[in-house]
Structure formats: structure tokens, C-alpha cells
Amino acid sequence: MTNNDILKKLRVALKLHDTDIVKILALVDFHMTTSQVNDLFRKEDHPKYMEAGDQVLRNFLNGLVIHLRGPMPQKN
């Protein structure tokens, strides 16, 4: 299973749009445009297909934690 497959399954399971994914990535200061995110979900034989690297998946998962749970509280 590739990183793109994992992102696709999470997008469907959580009912996320491409703009939601851009906002989630921005929570961890990882910036992608909507068209770049859209390229991640294309078929592998499409000319504009982009493979999601480990960094993209890692930042998405970290941003998703913040999106669902909220930011970590400040420690005293």
C-alpha cells in the first residue's frame, strides 16, 4: 500500500475535501496548493500524478491530530 493509497482512504473515511487537506497541512506549517493535493489523488498513469512522499504523509498525520484533537496545551 502506497502513501497515496493511505491518503485516499483517510480522505474518504473522514469525508475531507482538497481544501480541508490543505488547511490540515498548514496546521503543521507544511504548505501545498490545492492543485498539488489534487495531483496526489490522480491515477498513477495520469501525466500530472504526484507520488506522496513520507514527509507529506507524516505532516498530514501530524496535522490531522491537531485538527481532530486541537493543539497541545502549553506546559508550565
C-alpha positions as CSV (number, residue, x, y, z in Angstrom):
1,M,0.0,0.0,0.0
2,T,1.5,3.3,-1.0
3,N,1.3,6.7,0.8
4,N,-1.1,7.9,-1.9
5,D,-3.4,5.0,-1.1
6,I,-3.3,5.8,2.6
7,L,-4.2,9.4,1.9
8,K,-7.0,8.4,-0.4
9,K,-8.5,6.1,2.2
10,L,-8.2,8.7,5.0
11,R,-9.8,11.4,2.8
12,V,-12.8,9.1,2.0
13,A,-13.2,7.9,5.6
14,L,-13.1,11.4,7.1
15,K,-15.0,13.0,4.2
16,L,-12.3,15.6,3.6
17,H,-12.1,17.9,0.5
18,D,-8.8,19.0,-1.0
19,T,-9.2,22.4,0.7
20,D,-9.5,20.6,4.0
21,I,-6.3,18.7,3.4
22,V,-4.5,22.0,2.5
23,K,-5.7,23.5,5.8
24,I,-4.7,20.4,7.8
25,L,-1.2,20.5,6.3
26,A,-1.0,24.3,7.1
27,L,-1.5,23.5,10.8
28,V,2.0,22.0,10.9
29,D,3.5,24.6,8.6
30,F,3.6,22.4,5.6
31,H,2.3,24.2,2.6
32,M,0.8,22.7,-0.5
33,T,-1.6,24.2,-3.1
34,T,-4.9,22.7,-3.8
35,S,-3.7,21.6,-7.3
36,Q,-0.7,19.8,-5.7
37,V,-3.0,18.0,-3.3
38,N,-5.3,17.1,-6.2
39,D,-2.3,15.6,-8.1
40,L,-1.8,13.2,-5.2
41,F,-5.2,11.6,-5.8
42,R,-4.9,11.1,-9.6
43,K,-4.4,7.7,-11.2
44,E,-0.8,6.5,-11.4
45,D,-0.8,6.6,-15.2
46,H,-2.0,10.2,-15.3
47,P,0.7,12.7,-16.6
48,K,0.2,15.0,-13.5
49,Y,0.2,12.2,-10.9
50,M,2.5,13.1,-8.0
51,E,3.7,10.5,-5.6
52,A,3.2,11.3,-1.9
53,G,6.5,11.0,-0.1
54,D,6.9,10.1,3.6
55,Q,7.2,13.8,4.5
56,V,3.8,14.6,3.0
57,L,2.1,11.6,4.8
58,R,3.9,12.4,8.1
59,N,2.9,16.0,8.1
60,F,-0.7,15.2,7.1
61,L,-1.0,12.7,10.0
62,N,0.5,15.3,12.5
63,G,-1.8,17.9,11.2
64,L,-4.8,15.6,11.4
65,V,-4.1,15.0,15.1
66,I,-4.2,18.8,15.7
67,H,-7.3,19.1,13.5
68,L,-9.2,16.4,15.4
69,R,-7.9,16.9,19.0
70,G,-6.9,20.5,19.0
71,P,-3.4,22.0,19.7
72,M,-1.4,20.7,22.6
73,P,-1.9,22.8,25.8
74,Q,1.2,24.8,26.9
75,K,3.2,23.2,29.7
76,N,4.1,25.3,32.7
